[in-house]
Amino acid sequence: MSTAYFNGKFLPKEEVKISPDDRGFLFADGIYEVVRWYEGFFYDMPGHIARLKRSLNEIRLSWPESESFPAVAFELITRNNLQNIPSLVYLQVTRGAAKRSHAFPGPDVLPTVYAFARGFHPEKEAIAAGINVIIRKEIRWSRCDIKSVSLLPNILSFQEARDLDCYECIFVRDGMITECAHSNVFFVINGVLYTHPESENILSGITRKNIIRIARETGIRVIETPVAENKLNEISEAFITNTSFEIAPVISINKITTGDGHPGPLTRAIRDRFDEEIRSMGG
């Protein structure tokens, strides 16, 4: 029986009861965060906390205990015996339960806070060999920088990718590539690494931020600017980044081969440096 965290208490997951009037259920009025456990440590927990606080602030949701998330996450790992297993900890905070109304509850109600931990299999070898993706018109809202639980457009796009035996869906907004259904995306053109800059059109990925840092430390030039969809024929490499995949080389987009159809040298160099960093953190 797995243990979850719910409104300040650790209890069996089966005992968690969320009100049908919860605004997360009725309106998707909430935010979430996911952090990865590397069998001994969480990767860039400060980055996750900063993004969590920003998302809360952007939707005007108060959760004064946000600084408790690292302790909660570690306790979930311990209580679920995941210390030596690659794992993810998920946290969700909604505006709480109240009479259904588009306006915020008045007076304020307590937020609903739920978190759980689960082990997973990273599929590292399969991912490292390269993945196939699709590219589609952006159908999401205009505040993609908020890590909102409102993910229906992402889900529909990601499921279309999976139905086509692909791992991801790249989005295009007004002719420019933004990001993916649940990843950030990078391209290599003439030896330079390109990715969309932080803005309301993308989520500021924790892995994205660290890959940019690692690439620059490796001596790779990084330019944070959108890449036009009509420039895809110029790219020699592409990869996506997220908490679970880490770095996944892209070897085809809409069944059109990317580069030579294999993970490229810049992608491999960045992947190697990332792996070295993880090993060093693990002692």
N, C-alpha and C positions, 0 to 999 in steps of 0.2 A: 504494500500500500504506500503510495507516494505522499509526501508531505508538501503542502503549499503554504503560502503566506496570504492572509486575508485580513485586512483592516486591523493590523497590529498584532495578529496572533498566528502562530504556526499550528496547523491542524491537518488531519487527513484530507487529501484533495476532494474525496467523495463527500465531505461534510461542508464544503464551501457552498453557500447559498447566496445568490445575488438577486436582488429585488427585480421583479418584472418592470418596475418603474424606474430602474436605473437608466440614467441618460446615456450611458455608453451603449446599452441595449436598444433604446428607443431612437437615439439620434447619432450614434457613433461619436458622442461628445466626450472625447478623451484622447489620451496620448499613450504611447508605449515606448519601451526601450528593450534592447536585447544585447546581452554581453556574453562573450565566450570565455569559458573556463578551459585553461590549458594544463590540466592535471597538476595544479599547484599554484596557479595564479590566474587572475583575470587580465585580459589584454586591454590596456589603456582605459582602466576604469575612470580616471579623472575626465577623460574625453566624453565618456558616456554620461557621467554626472552633469557635465556642462551642457550637453545636448538635451538631457532630460529637463534641466531647469529652464533652458531656453524654450522648449516646446510648451512647458507649463505656462510660462510667462506669455507666450504668443497667443494662447487661447484663454488667458486670464483665469487660470485655474490655480488655486493655492493648495499646495501640499507641503507644509512646513518641515515634514520629516524626510524630504528628498535626500538629505545627506546620510540617511540611514541605509540607503540602498546597498552600498558595499557590504555592510554587516548582514543585512537580510539575505543578500545573494550568497555569501559564504555559508551562512547557516543553512540555507536550502541545499547547497552542495553537500554539506556535512550530514544533515538529517536524511538525505536520500542516498548516502553512500556512493557519491560520485567523485570522490577525491582523486581517483586514479583513472577517470574516464573522461574523454572529451565531451564537454557539455555546454549547453546554452541555458542562461537564466533569462526568463521573460518577465517584464514588469509592465503592468497596465494601471493607469490612474484615470478614472472618469470623474465627472462632476457630481456624481452621487445620485441617490434616488429622490425623486420629487414628483409632484403633479406634472403631467405632461403639458409643457408649454414651451414655445420656441425661446421665450425670454429665460435668462438665468433664474434659478430659484431665488426667491426673496422672502425671508432672509436666507443667507447661505446655508447649504447643508454640507455634511461631511463628505469628502470625496470617497469613492470606492477604490481601494488599493488591493491589487491581486498580483501575486507573483508565483512562478513555479520554475523548477529546474528539470531538465531531462538530458540524458546522454544521447549522443548521435554519432553516426559513422561519417567522417568527413569525405570519403570517396576521393582521397587525395590523388591516387594514381590515375584514376579515370579523368579527374578534372585537369590534372597536369598535362594529359595528352591532348587537351583542347576540346572545346565545346562548340556546338552549333547554336546559332541564335536567329531570331527573326527581327524584323524592323517594321514598326507600325506607327501610324499617326497618334500623337499624344491625345489621350482622352481624359486625363486627370484634371483636377481643379488647379487653381493658380497659386496655391500655397503649399507646394511640395516640400518646402523647407521645414514644415512642421511634421513631426513623426506622429501623425494622426492615426487612430485606429480605423478611420474611414478609408478602406483599401479596396473597395469593389472594382474600380477601374484597373488597379494593379492585378487583382485576382483574375479578372476576365482576360487580360492581356497575357498573364503568365500561363493560364490554362490553355490558351490558344497555342502558345509556344510548346507546351508539353504535348498537346494533341498532335503536333507536328514533329515530335521526337527531338525537340530543342530544349535547351536549358534556360533560356532567357528571352525576353522581348525588349528590344531597344526602342525608345520613344523619340519621335521627331515632332518638334513644335515649330511651326512657321519655317519649315525647311532646315532647321538646325537641330542637331542631335543633342538631347538633354542628358538622360540617364536611362536606366532600365526599370523593369517592374519592381525589383527589389535589390538593385545593385547600381553602382556607379560604373561608368565605362571610360576607357582610355584608348587612344589611337596613336600609332607611331607613323609620322610622315617625315621623310628625309632625315631620319635619325632623331627627330624631336618628338617628345611625348606631349600629347594634347589631351585635355579634359575640360569639361564645362566648368566655369567658375562658380563659386558659391553664389546663390541667388535664390529667389523665390521659386525658381523652376526646377531645383534639384534638392534632394536631401543631402546635408553635409555628412557624408559617410565617415565613420571613424577609421575604417580601413583605408578609404580614399585619402584622408588627411595624412596618414602615416606612410602610404605608398608615395605620395608626392615628396614627403621629407626624405624617404629612403632613396628615391630616384635622384634627387638633387645631391644627396651625400655620395652617391655612386658616380656623380659627374654627368648625369643625364640632364639635358636641358628640358625643362617642363614649362609649357605655356598653358595657362588656364584661360581658354577661349573656346567658344563653341565651334564644332566642326560641322560644316554643311553636309547634308545628305548626299548632295551631288559631288562631294569630294571623296566618297568612299573608294572610288577606283584608284585613288592616290595613296591609300594607306598600305603599309607593309606589315603592320602588326596591330592587333587589338586585344584587349583583355578587360574583364570586368572584375570588380572588387566588392566584397561584402563580408560580413562577420563570419558566416559559415563557410563560403567558398574560399575566402581570403583573396587569392588571385587566380582567376580562371582564364587561360588563353582562349581567344575566339578564333576558330579556324574556318568558319563560314558564316555568312550573313545572308539570309533568304536563299540559301543553297548556293550562293556564289562564294567561291573559295577566297579566303582572306590571306594575302601574301602568298607563300608557297604551300599553304595548307597545313603548316606545322607551327608550334609555338616558336616565336621569333627570339633573337638573341637579347634584345632589351627586356622582353618579358621574362626570359629565363634568368637574366642577371638580377632583376628586381625580385623575382621569386626566391632566388638563392639568398639574397641579402635579408629578405623577410624571414626566411627559415632560420638563418643564422641568429637573427635578433630574438626569435622565439626560443631557440636553444639556449642562448645566453641568459635569458630571463628565467629559464627553468633551472639554472644552476648546473 
